[in-house]
Amino acid sequence: MKIGRRVLSSIALLAFVSSISVGCAKTNTSAKAEMDYPKKPIEMTVGFAAGGMADIVTRLSVEAAGKHLPNKQSIVVSNKLGASGSVQLAEVFQQKPDGYKLGSVTTGNLIIQPNFGNTPYKSNDFEPVALLNTAPNVLVVKSDAPWKTYKEWLEYVKKNPSKFTYGTAGTGDTKHVAMETLNVTKNIKTKHVGFEGSAQSITALMGGHIMGAVVGLQEAMPLTQSGKIRVLANLGSSKADAYKDAPFLKETEQGFPGFDTFTGILAPKNTPKEVIKILDEAFKKGLKDPKLIEELKKIGTEPTYAGPEEFKKIIKTSAKTSEEIMKKAGLTK
């Protein structure tokens, strides 16, 4: 009996030691992953043209975050255009989850586009890394346009259905959905023209090819400051000090919910948590960089950081809200 007890005790001891060894091995593996990543430059794609809000915010944020990556590695940004940013995000969706292929996303290609049923991905098919920025959208016209106020513009479009042409960063973009929702809310008709980015829609506006545009707050700032364009209304869900004189439609138009555009960073689904943690820390520190804050203030905005878990909640809430709004506006079934 004593011998049997000794054998059982020995077996139990060996099992305990083995469990400790396995635990240590897992810990060492995780630590090794954190220590080794990244071993090479990280690729980041933007789904919209250079010069737009998503592109500017991404490039400035990436430059600041790159200073805090381990192993002196960097993040290389490139633009991949098509289908209001969904071509780029579909590519990120299909990438290997190793942390070397990331995507900068906006409310448009992550939240809005899947509602049309034409994307291979849903908004929850990624690993959120960090939210970079949030800004309201605004309706703008050239400074020499005949409408000095939103009220004058509204009277014109009511009397002239489908004659007012406006540009956005693409069909199904947040800005497009915002304007179409306004059409339904006020029972008016305007004609949409989609471009590859907000910078292109502004160029078309300035060239007289369209009559107005819906752009991000910071995209409008340089031209409003120079007196070349006029903001008729704030279509966002938050007020903007820079355009406090422009009507805030969420308050003035009953039933209009307001639309903002966020810019954030995502990784493919199942990217290791250790990798997400490293990336998140780099962006968290980078968004505190005084140089970055100063550059963003020049275009009328500032960093709006949220980590992986908080960003995931924002995505989930935005997806649910947008789906309901788009159905109500008749944009989707």
N, C-alpha and C positions, 0 to 999 in steps of 0.2 A: 504493500500500500504506500509506504513511504517513497519507494522508487517511482511508483506511478505518479505520485504528487509532484515529485521532483521533475519528471519528464513534462508534465502539464505546465508546471511553472516555467520551465525552460522555453517551451513552445510559446507561451504567453509573452515572455520577455522578448523573444525573437520577433514576434508579431508587432510588439510595441516599438522596438528599435526600427523595424522595417517601415512602419508608418511614419516615424520621424524622418527617416531617410527620404521617403517619397515626398513628404511635405517640403523638406529642404531642397529637393531636386526641382520641385515646382517653383519655389521661391527663387532659386538660382536662375531658372529658365526665364522667369518674368524679368528679373533684374538684368539678365543678359540682353533680353529684347530691348529693354529701356536703354541699356548702355550702347548697343550696336546701332540703333535707329536714330537718324537716317545714315546710311552708308554712302548714299549718292544723292544728287540733286532731286528734288521733288517737283513733279509737274502739276501745274494748276491751270485749268482751262476756265475761260469766261465765255458765256454763251451769247454775248452781245458785242457790238462793234466798239472799237477804241473811241474814247472820248465821252462815253456815256457814264451815268452814275455808277453802274455795276463795275465797269472797267476801272474808273478812277479810284473808287473806294477800295477795290481789290488790290490794285497795284500798290497803292500807298500803304495799305495794311500789311501786305506781304513783305514789302521792303522793311517795315518796322519789325515784324515777327521774325524775319530771317536772322536778325541779330541775336536771337535767343534760342536758335536751334542747336542741338548738340553736334559735335564732330565738325563744326564749321561748314555745315552744308547750307544750301540755299534753295529757294523756291522759284522756279521759272514759270512765268505767266504767258499764256498764249490765248488768242481769241479763236473760237470755233463757232461759226454762225449758222443759223438755219432754224426755221420753224419756231420763232420767238424764244430761242434758247433751249428748246427741247432736244435738238440734235446733240448739243454739247452734253446735256445732262444724261441722255440715253447712253452716251459713250462712257460717262463716269459709272453709270449703273452696271455696265458690262465689264468693268475693269477688275483685275485681281485685287483682293482686299489686303494689300501689303503696305499701304500708307504712302505709296509713291505716285499715285494718280488721284488727285483731288479735284473738286469742282467748286467754283464760286457760283452761288445760286441766288436767285431773286424770288420774290413772291410769285412773279409771273411764270417762270419755267418749273418751279417746284410745286407751287400750290394751285395756280390757275389752269395750266395746260393739262394736267391729268383729268380734270373735270370734263374735258371734251372727249375723252376716251380714245385719244390718238397716240398716247405715249406708252412705251413698254414698261414704264415704272409708275409707281404711286408715290405720294409724298413721304410715306414711311418706309420706303425701300432703301434708305441710306443711313449712315451713322453721322449724326450731327457733330460738328467739331466746335464751331463758335459762330455766334451772331456778331456781325461787324458794325452794322449801321441800320437805322430805320429813319425814313423821311416821308412826309406827305407828298402827294402828287398835286400839281397845279395846272389850271387851264390858262394858256397864254396866247396872245395875238401880237402882231407887230405894233409898234408904238404909233404908227400912222393909220391903224385900222379905224374904221368908222365907229366902233363901239368903245366908249371910254369906260363903261362900267358893265358889270355882269347883268344888271337889269336891262340895259340897252341891248346887249347881246341876246338875252333871252327873248325879248320882244321880236328881234329880227328872225331868230330861228323858228319861232312860233308862226310867223307870217310867211316864212320861206322854207318849207320842209325839204330836207335832204340837200340844200344848197351849200350849207356850211361844211367845208371839208377840214378835217383835223388829222394830224399825224401822231403816231405813237411808236414805241419800240417794236411793235409787231402785233399781228392778230392774236388775240388771246392773252396778250400782256396785261398786267394789272391796270395799266393806264387805260387800255382799251375797255376793259371790263368796267372801270370806274365811269367812263363817259357813257357807255351803253346803259349802265344802271341809271345815270342821270336822265338819259333819254326816256326811259320807262317811268321814272319818278315824276318827270315834268310833262310827259306825253308830247315829246318833241322828236324830230328826226334830224340826225346829222350824218354825214358821210365819212366813214373811216378809211384812212390810208395807212397801211402798215409798212414800217421800215425795218432795217436790221439793227437799229439802235436809236436811242433818243437823240444822239448827236446828228444823225442823218435826218431825223424829222425836223429838228431845229434849222438845219441847213436848207431843207425844202421850204420851211416857213419863211426864212429870210430871203429866199430866192423867189418868193411869190407863187410857188407851186401848190401850196395849200393855204388855207385861211387861218388856221390855228394849230395848236399842238397841246398834248397833255404830256408833261414831263415831270421829272423829280424836282424837288425843291432846289437842290444844289445845282442841277443842270440849268435851271433858269437864272440863277443868281448872277453870273457874269454879264448876261445880256440885259437884265433888268437894271443892274447898276450902271451900265453904259447907256441906258435909255433907249435900247433898240427894240425891246419887247415889253409888253405890259401884262401883268398877272390879273386875270379877270376874277378868278375864284380859287379857293383852296378846296380840293376834292379829297383831302386826307381825313384821317380820324383824329388828328391832333393839330392844334393851332401852331402857327409859325410866326415868331416875332418879326421876322424879316418882311412878312406880308400881312401884318396885322390889319391893314386897311382893306384887304380883299375879303369878300364874304366867305365865311367858313360854312360851307354848305351842309355839313353834318348838323349844324345848329339852325340854319335858316331854311333848309328844305326838308319838310317832314317826310320821313321814310327813306332818306338818303343816308346810308351807313358810314360813308367815308372810307377811302382806300389809301393805305400807305404802301410803300415798297421797301422791303428789307433786303439786305445783302448779307449773305452768310457763307460759311465754308462747310462742305460735306465730304465724307469719304464713302467708298463702297460699303455695302452691308457686310457685316462680320469682320471688319477691320479690327485687329486686336485692341483691347482696351488700353494696353500699355502705350500703343502708338497714338491713339486718340488723346491720351493724357499728355504726351509730349507735345503734340500739335496744339492742344488747347492752352497749355502753359505758355507756349511761344506767342500765340495770338493775344492771350490775356495780358502778358507783359508788353507786347508790341503796341497794343491799343492805348497804353498809358504814356507812350513816347510823346514828349512835348512837341517835337517836330511834326509828327503825324497829326496831332490835335490842331496845331497851327495851320497846317495845309488844308485840313478839312474845314476849318472855320472860314477859310478864304472862299470856299464855295457854299457857305451857309449851312454847314452841318457839323456833326461831331460824332465820335465813336459811340456805339450803343452795344456794349459787350454783354453776352450771355454765354455761359458754358454749355457743354453737351446736353446735360439733363434739362436745363431751363430752355434751351433752344428747341429741344425735342417737344416740350410742352407748347411752345409758341407755334411750332409747325402743326401740331395736332389741332390746336384751337383754330388757327388760320384756315386749315383745310376744311374743317367742319363749317365754319362761317361762310367761306367762299362758295362752297357747294350749295348752301341754302340760298345765298344771294343770287347766284347765277341762275338757279332754277326759277326763282321769283322774277328775275329780269328777262326770262325767256331765252337765255343764252344756251342753256342745256336742257335736256329732258328730265 
